[in-house]
Amino acid sequence: MLPTLRQLLYLKLLHEHGSFSRATQAAHVSQPTLSAGVQELERILGAPLVDRNRSGIILTAAGAEVVARAGSILAQAEDLVEGARSAGQPLCGRFRLGVIPTVAPFVLPAALPVLRRRFPLLRLFLREDLTHRLVAELKSGGLDAALLALPWAMGGLEWAHVEDDELLAAFPAGHLLEKSRTVAPERLETEELILLEDGHCLRDHALTACGLGGHARPREDGFAATSLTTLVQMVGSGLGVSFLPAMAVHSGLARAAGVGVRPLEADHASREIVVAWRAGSRRSAEARLLAEVFGQCSSSTSLGVTDEREPPCRA
């Protein structure tokens, strides 16, 4: 006898919620039903999967192994269901999309109305998070696709190009860099460099693209920005210089804070925006379609650094 998908789901929910009461709420079943399902799974596999105590539940080594494999199995089952429902009709039904914080506010506002108009049966669920957590969710089946920035380790994933987003030097209004048409990355090494906090891929993209990975001199006071909005405010207040993606500049974020920008004198001073999905996913065609819409509606497509017009979305 083989385990059922429902039994695997019960164990996965038990692991995620840490107690039978919360897991039963998530599964919309009674506690005896869920408990019986887990017990039957233990009987089929011939090993205890859960240690029960007063503080909650802890998975055994065997239980942890089953949960790890169950994530992939359940994700494939969901792909099968959604693929059948949307056969012949793309982007129909639930679609779980992750997006990183340094892209979401500059791509989604223009693209979401287009998606609603073109795909009225689409139920889009959005999750904004850092790249490493979104990639983990993609691989485990928690997301159908994610709007990410490369370079990043993408083993086990496939992706479609959305756009190349130029990285620009950013400085407070009136700074000496304002007199230059372009800025050499080495010039920033003599300045107080403000970066996003660890975990944001834009931090690594900027330093790597400009060859400053091991030589940059970040602020010694230990402060780092948690978002692009905070970063721009810190630069505008004269606390230092930084890097900004072109899509943020074209949104008006820099201008509103009194921040100037200039192109960098560096090869490949940009990041690639992509839509990524699990290799072999049945929703790959829909993810590619999302990438197409996002590319058509991008806020920085075909614009120069000093051009602050809002481009129309012709999707």
C-alpha positions in Angstrom: 0.0 0.0 0.0 1.2 3.5 -0.9 0.7 6.7 1.1 -2.1 9.0 -0.1 -1.6 12.7 -1.0 -3.9 13.6 1.8 -1.8 11.8 4.4 1.4 13.5 3.1 -0.4 16.8 3.3 -1.5 16.2 6.9 2.1 15.5 7.9 3.4 18.6 6.0 0.8 20.8 7.7 1.7 19.3 11.0 5.3 20.2 10.4 4.5 23.7 9.3 2.1 24.6 12.2 3.8 22.7 15.0 0.6 21.4 16.6 -2.4 19.2 15.8 -4.9 21.9 16.6 -3.4 24.5 14.2 -2.7 21.8 11.5 -6.4 20.7 11.6 -7.5 24.3 11.1 -5.3 24.6 8.1 -6.5 21.3 6.7 -10.2 22.1 7.5 -10.7 18.7 9.1 -11.3 17.4 12.6 -8.3 16.6 14.9 -9.2 12.9 15.0 -9.3 12.8 11.2 -5.8 14.4 10.9 -4.4 12.3 13.7 -5.7 9.1 12.2 -4.2 10.1 8.8 -0.8 10.6 10.3 -1.0 7.3 12.2 -2.0 5.4 9.1 1.0 7.0 7.3 3.3 5.8 10.0 1.8 2.3 9.7 2.3 2.3 5.9 5.9 3.5 6.2 6.7 1.3 9.2 8.4 4.1 11.2 7.3 6.7 13.7 7.2 10.1 12.1 6.1 12.4 14.9 7.2 12.8 18.6 4.3 14.2 20.6 4.9 16.2 23.8 3.1 18.9 25.9 4.8 21.8 24.0 3.8 20.5 20.6 5.2 18.0 18.1 8.6 17.3 16.7 9.3 15.3 13.6 11.5 12.3 13.9 14.4 11.9 11.4 12.1 9.7 9.3 9.4 12.3 9.5 11.7 15.1 8.4 12.8 13.0 5.4 9.1 12.3 4.4 8.2 16.0 4.7 11.2 16.9 2.5 10.1 14.5 -0.2 6.4 15.2 0.3 6.9 18.9 -0.7 8.0 17.9 -4.2 5.3 15.3 -4.6 2.5 17.7 -3.5 3.9 20.4 -5.7 3.7 18.1 -8.8 0.2 17.1 -7.9 -0.8 20.8 -7.7 0.8 21.4 -11.0 -1.2 18.5 -12.5 -4.5 19.9 -11.2 -3.8 23.5 -12.2 -2.5 22.4 -15.6 -5.7 20.4 -16.2 -7.9 23.3 -15.1 -6.2 25.8 -17.3 -5.8 23.5 -20.4 -6.3 25.6 -23.4 -6.8 28.7 -21.3 -3.6 30.2 -19.9 -3.3 31.9 -16.5 -6.6 30.6 -15.2 -7.1 29.8 -11.6 -4.7 30.2 -8.7 -1.1 31.3 -9.4 1.3 31.9 -6.6 3.9 34.5 -7.5 6.9 35.6 -5.4 8.6 38.9 -6.0 11.7 40.6 -4.5 11.2 44.0 -2.7 13.6 45.9 -5.0 11.4 45.0 -8.0 7.8 44.7 -6.7 7.0 48.5 -6.4 8.4 49.3 -9.9 6.9 46.5 -12.0 3.7 45.4 -10.4 1.7 48.6 -10.4 1.7 48.8 -14.2 1.5 45.1 -14.8 -1.3 44.0 -12.5 -4.1 46.0 -14.2 -3.0 44.5 -17.5 -3.1 41.0 -16.1 -6.6 41.6 -14.6 -7.8 42.8 -18.0 -6.2 40.1 -20.2 -6.8 37.1 -17.8 -10.0 37.8 -15.8 -10.0 34.2 -14.4 -6.5 34.5 -12.9 -6.4 34.5 -9.1 -2.9 35.9 -8.4 -1.4 35.4 -4.9 1.6 37.6 -4.3 4.4 37.0 -1.8 7.1 39.7 -1.4 10.3 38.3 0.2 14.1 38.1 -0.2 15.6 36.1 -3.0 16.9 33.1 -1.0 13.6 32.5 0.6 11.6 32.8 -2.7 14.0 30.4 -4.4 13.5 27.9 -1.5 9.7 28.2 -1.9 10.0 27.7 -5.6 11.9 24.5 -5.2 9.6 23.2 -2.4 6.5 23.9 -4.4 5.2 26.8 -2.3 5.3 29.1 -5.3 4.5 28.6 -9.0 6.9 31.3 -10.1 9.0 34.3 -8.9 10.1 37.6 -10.2 13.8 37.7 -9.4 17.0 39.5 -10.2 20.1 37.7 -11.6 22.9 36.7 -11.1 21.8 34.1 -8.5 22.4 30.4 -8.0 19.5 28.9 -10.0 20.1 25.2 -9.9 16.8 23.3 -10.5 15.1 26.3 -11.9 14.3 27.7 -15.3 13.6 31.3 -16.2 12.5 33.8 -18.8 14.0 37.3 -19.4 12.0 40.3 -18.4 14.5 43.2 -18.8 18.0 44.4 -18.0 17.9 46.9 -15.2 20.9 49.3 -15.2 22.6 50.1 -11.9 23.4 53.8 -11.3 25.6 55.8 -8.9 23.5 57.7 -6.4 24.6 60.7 -4.4 23.0 63.7 -2.5 22.2 66.8 -4.5 25.1 69.2 -4.8 27.7 66.5 -4.5 30.9 66.8 -6.6 29.8 63.7 -8.5 27.0 65.9 -10.0 29.6 67.5 -12.3 30.5 64.2 -14.0 28.6 62.7 -16.9 29.6 59.2 -15.7 31.1 57.8 -12.4 34.0 55.3 -12.2 33.3 52.7 -9.5 36.7 53.4 -7.9 35.5 56.9 -7.3 32.9 55.6 -4.8 35.6 53.9 -2.8 36.6 57.2 -1.3 33.0 58.0 -0.2 30.8 56.7 2.7 29.1 53.9 0.9 25.5 53.0 2.1 24.1 49.6 1.1 21.0 47.6 1.7 21.3 45.2 4.6 22.6 41.6 4.1 20.1 39.4 2.4 19.1 41.8 -0.4 20.5 40.5 -3.7 20.8 44.1 -5.0 23.6 44.7 -2.5 25.7 41.9 -4.0 24.7 42.8 -7.6 25.9 46.3 -7.3 29.2 45.5 -5.6 30.0 42.6 -8.0 29.0 44.5 -11.2 31.2 47.4 -10.2 34.2 45.3 -9.0 33.9 46.5 -5.4 33.1 43.2 -3.8 36.2 43.0 -1.6 37.2 46.6 -1.5 34.1 48.6 -0.8 34.1 50.8 2.4 30.6 50.7 3.9 29.7 53.0 6.7 31.5 52.2 9.9 28.6 53.0 12.1 26.9 49.7 11.3 23.9 51.3 9.6 22.4 49.7 6.5 19.1 50.4 4.8 16.3 47.9 4.9 14.5 49.1 1.8 15.3 51.2 -1.3 13.0 53.9 0.1 15.1 54.1 3.3 18.3 53.9 1.3 17.3 56.9 -0.9 16.4 58.9 2.2 19.8 58.2 3.8 21.6 59.3 0.6 19.4 62.4 0.2 20.2 63.4 3.8 23.9 63.5 2.9 24.9 60.3 4.9 26.7 58.8 1.9 26.5 57.5 -1.7 25.1 54.3 -3.0 23.7 52.4 -6.1 20.2 52.5 -7.4 18.5 50.4 -10.1 17.2 52.4 -13.0 13.6 51.2 -12.5 13.6 52.9 -9.1 15.0 56.1 -10.6 12.4 56.2 -13.3 9.7 55.8 -10.7 10.7 59.2 -9.3 12.1 57.7 -6.1 15.5 59.5 -6.3 14.1 62.9 -7.5 11.6 63.0 -4.6 14.5 62.6 -2.1 16.9 65.1 -3.7 19.2 62.4 -4.9 21.2 62.7 -8.1 22.3 59.7 -10.3 24.8 59.1 -13.0 25.7 56.0 -15.1 28.6 53.9 -14.0 31.8 53.4 -16.0 31.7 49.6 -15.7 31.0 46.7 -18.0 27.7 45.0 -17.3 26.7 47.4 -14.5 23.2 45.9 -14.4 21.0 43.1 -13.1 18.8 40.9 -15.2 15.1 40.7 -14.1 13.6 37.3 -14.8 10.5 35.2 -14.0 11.7 31.9 -12.6 9.9 28.5 -12.1 10.7 24.9 -11.1 12.4 23.0 -13.9 9.7 20.7 -15.4 6.8 22.6 -14.0 3.5 22.3 -15.9 3.0 26.0 -15.5 6.2 27.0 -17.3 4.2 28.4 -20.3 2.2 30.6 -18.0 5.3 31.8 -16.2 6.8 32.7 -19.6 3.6 34.6 -20.4 3.9 36.5 -17.1 7.5 37.4 -18.1 6.2 38.8 -21.4 3.6 41.0 -19.7 6.1 42.3 -17.1 8.6 43.1 -19.8 6.0 45.1 -21.8 5.0 47.0 -18.7 8.4 47.6 -17.2 8.9 51.1 -15.8 12.4 51.4 -17.2 12.1 49.9 -20.7 13.8 52.0 -23.4 14.3 55.0 -21.2 17.5 57.0 -20.6 18.8 57.9 -17.2 17.6 61.5 -17.3 14.2 60.7 -19.0 11.7 60.7 -16.2 8.6 60.1 -18.2 6.3 57.3 -17.3 6.2 54.8 -20.2 2.8 53.5 -21.4 2.2 49.8 -21.0 1.0 48.4 -24.3 0.5 44.8 -23.2 
